[in-house]
Every structure is written in C-alpha cells, then in structure tokens.
Amino acid sequence: MQINIVNDGEKLVAQLSGRLDTAAAVEVTPTFQRLGEQASKHIILDCSELEYISSSGLRLFLALRKESAAKGGKLQVRAINADIRQVFMMTGFISLFEIL
C-alpha cells in the first residue's frame, strides 16, 4: 500500500495504490493523520490504483471525513473501481462521500 500526496495549490490529492487491508491500514494511519491535520483544505482521495479496501481502511476514510467536516474542509473520493464501489454501497459509505 502506497500513498503519494500531491499539493495542488488549493487542494491535496492523496493517490492511493495497492491493497488497503488491515495490515496496510496500520502502516498508513500516520499518513491519514497528517491529512487530518490539514482537513480544513480540499482533500481528494484518488483511488484509481486502489485494488481493495477492508473495514480498517473504511475506518480511516470515515475518520478523515469526520475531521474534514469538523474543520470545514471538503473531502472527495475519486475513481473507485467496481469492487470498491460495491463495498461502499453495501456499507452505506456511498451516501457519506462525494464520489467523483
């Protein structure tokens, strides 16, 4: 699991690639915490190369969403594949996030 954060002026784009399973979620928690520190900005989670997301990964997304809402920021999720879209639909996350 890799996360590459690009500061695109007014927004931060976090490019996620690989599998966001339980072990990977532990590894990337500090990166999500750093994003949370900047949650007053416009953040885009680019999932075009994300292959899988577990419940631990969903918790990271949800925590970042809550932090963004609390700080008046904007959080969007971009380019989820069909499998991840299905997970979002089954868990109700599809209505919690703005999907691009």
N, C-alpha and C positions, 0 to 999 in steps of 0.2 A: 504494500500500500504506500503510495506516494502522494504528497500534496505539494503543489507548487503554487505559491501565492504571488500574483502579479498586481501591483498597484497601478491602476489605470486612471490616474488623476483623481476623479471624484468617486471611484469605486474600487473595491478589492475583488479580484477574481481568484477564487481558490479552485485550482484544477486538480480533481481527484482522479487517481488511476489505480487500478488493481481491485483487490477484494477488501471491503471494509467489514471484516469478520470480527469476532470478539478479541482476538489477539491483536489485530491491527488497530482496533478502536483504542486499546490501552496505549499503543505506541503513538497514535496521533492525537490523543487527548490534549497534550500541551499545545499543539498547533491550533486546535479548536478553541482552547482557552485564550490564546493570543488573538484569534479572530474575535472572540467575545469581548476582549478589551477594546476593540475598535468597532463594536457593534452599533455605534451611533452613525456609522457610514453605510453606504450602499454596498452590500456584500452579495456576490453571486457565487454559488457553489456549482461549478461546471462538472457535471457527471458524465460527460461524453465518453470518458475512458473508465468509468466505474463499472466493474463487472458484477458486483454482488454487494448487498448490504444486509447485515444482521440486525437483531434488535439492539445490540450495543451501538452499532452505527446510527440507527434511528434515534437513539437517546442523545447522541452528540448533535444531530441535526436539530432535535427538539430543544435542547439546552441553548443552542445558538439562536434559535428562533425566539425563545423567551427573552434572552439577553438583548437581542435586537429590538424587540417590541418595547422592552423597558427603557432602552436608551434612545428611542425614537428613530432608529435606523430602518433600513429596508433590506430584507433578505429574500433572494430569489434562488430557485434551483433550476439549472439549465441542462437540457439534453439527457434526460434519463432514458435508459433502454426499456424495452418492453417488460423484462423480468422485474426490474426495479419499480416500474410504474405499477405493476400488479401488486407488489408488496405495499406500495404507497396506497393503493386503492383498498386493499384488504385491511390495512391498519387505520384508515381514515386520514392518513397524512396528506393525501391528495387535496383535501379541503383546507389543510393547515398552511400549505406552502403555495406561493405563486410559482407555477411551473412554466418555464419558457421553452 
